[in-house]
Each structure stands twice: as C-alpha cells, then as structure tokens.
C-alpha cells in the first residue's frame, strides 16, 4: 500500500506519523486518536487526488498549509521583535528622564 501512494501523500503520512509520535511523547493522549484518524483520511485523499491525475493539486494541498504556517510564524516573530525593540527604546527613554 505504501508504494501505491504518491509522493505528496507519503510525505504527509511521514509528517503526521512524526507529529503523532511527538504527541505521545508529550503525553497528549486525548488528541492522538483524532490526529491518527485525520492523518489516515487526508493521506487517502491526497493519494486519491494523485490517482485522478492531479498530482500538482496534491502538492499544492500539501505545501500550502506549511507555507501559510511559516508565513504566520515569520509575521509573529517580526511583530514581537518590533514590539520588543520599541518597548526597550521606551524603557531607555523613561530611564533617562
């Protein structure tokens, strides 16, 4: 069955497996069953899309959430950096008074 899956489905399955193992290590047992169920369904869906001949769509569905998450992380880090530097500047100004 593993060899029948296209590359995007295999990559997703690996990411999901690692995340499930991480959840178990972090003792978040309540969410593991739901994560496993979702991972199986989404892996099947990605494989099915590939089998229909839409491998590009399968790659898009795999990569889009990753890119979106990285973008949101970058925006958050940038915002906290700017907030931190402006707060530090304000503290320096207040201490000079």
C-alpha positions as CSV (number, residue, x, y, z in Angstrom):
1,X,0.0,0.0,0.0
2,X,2.8,2.4,0.8
3,X,4.3,2.1,-2.6
4,X,0.9,2.8,-4.2
5,X,0.8,6.3,-2.6
6,X,2.2,9.3,-4.5
7,X,5.0,11.4,-3.0
8,X,2.8,14.1,-1.5
9,X,0.7,11.5,0.3
10,X,3.8,9.7,1.6
11,X,5.4,13.0,2.8
12,X,2.1,13.9,4.6
13,X,1.9,10.5,6.2
14,X,5.5,10.8,7.4
15,X,4.8,14.3,8.9
16,X,1.6,13.0,10.5
17,X,3.4,10.0,12.0
18,X,6.1,12.1,13.5
19,X,3.5,14.5,14.9
20,X,1.6,11.7,16.4
21,X,4.7,10.2,18.0
22,X,5.5,13.7,19.3
23,X,2.0,14.0,20.8
24,X,2.5,10.6,22.5
25,X,5.9,11.7,23.9
26,X,4.3,14.9,25.2
27,X,1.6,12.8,26.8
28,X,-1.3,14.4,24.8
29,X,-3.1,11.1,24.6
30,X,-6.6,12.5,24.1
31,X,-5.7,14.1,20.7
32,X,-3.8,11.1,19.3
33,X,-6.8,9.2,18.1
34,X,-8.2,12.2,16.3
35,X,-4.9,13.0,14.8
36,X,-4.4,9.5,13.6
37,X,-7.9,9.4,12.1
38,X,-7.4,12.7,10.3
39,X,-3.9,11.6,9.0
40,X,-5.3,8.4,7.5
41,X,-8.2,10.2,5.8
42,X,-6.0,13.0,4.5
43,X,-3.4,10.6,3.2
44,X,-6.0,8.6,1.4
45,X,-7.5,11.9,-0.1
46,X,-4.1,13.1,-1.3
47,X,-3.4,9.6,-2.8
48,X,-6.8,9.6,-4.5
49,X,-6.2,13.1,-6.0
50,X,-2.9,11.9,-7.4
51,X,-4.5,8.8,-8.8
52,X,-7.0,11.0,-10.6
53,X,-4.0,12.7,-12.3
54,X,-4.0,15.9,-10.3
55,X,-0.6,15.4,-8.7
56,X,0.0,19.2,-8.8
57,X,-3.1,19.8,-6.8
58,X,-2.0,17.2,-4.3
59,X,1.4,19.0,-3.9
60,X,-0.5,22.3,-3.6
61,X,-2.7,20.9,-0.8
62,X,0.4,19.6,1.0
63,X,2.6,22.7,0.7
64,X,0.0,25.4,1.2
65,X,-0.5,24.9,5.0
66,X,3.2,24.6,5.5
67,X,3.9,27.9,3.7
68,X,1.0,29.6,5.5
69,X,2.2,28.4,8.9
70,X,5.8,29.6,8.2
71,X,4.4,32.9,7.0
72,X,2.4,33.4,10.1
73,X,5.4,32.4,12.2
74,X,7.5,35.0,10.4
75,X,4.9,37.7,10.9
76,X,4.5,36.9,14.6
77,X,8.3,36.9,15.2
78,X,8.7,40.1,13.3
79,X,5.8,41.7,15.3
80,X,7.3,40.6,18.6
81,X,10.7,41.8,17.6
82,X,9.4,45.2,16.6
83,X,7.3,45.4,19.8
84,X,10.2,44.3,21.9
85,X,12.6,46.9,20.4
86,X,10.1,49.7,20.7
87,X,9.4,48.7,24.3
88,X,13.1,48.6,25.0
89,X,13.5,52.1,23.4
90,X,10.7,53.4,25.6
91,X,12.2,52.0,28.7
92,X,15.6,53.6,27.9
93,X,13.9,56.9,27.3
94,X,12.0,56.7,30.6
95,X,15.1,55.8,32.5
96,X,16.9,58.9,31.1
97,X,14.3,61.3,32.5
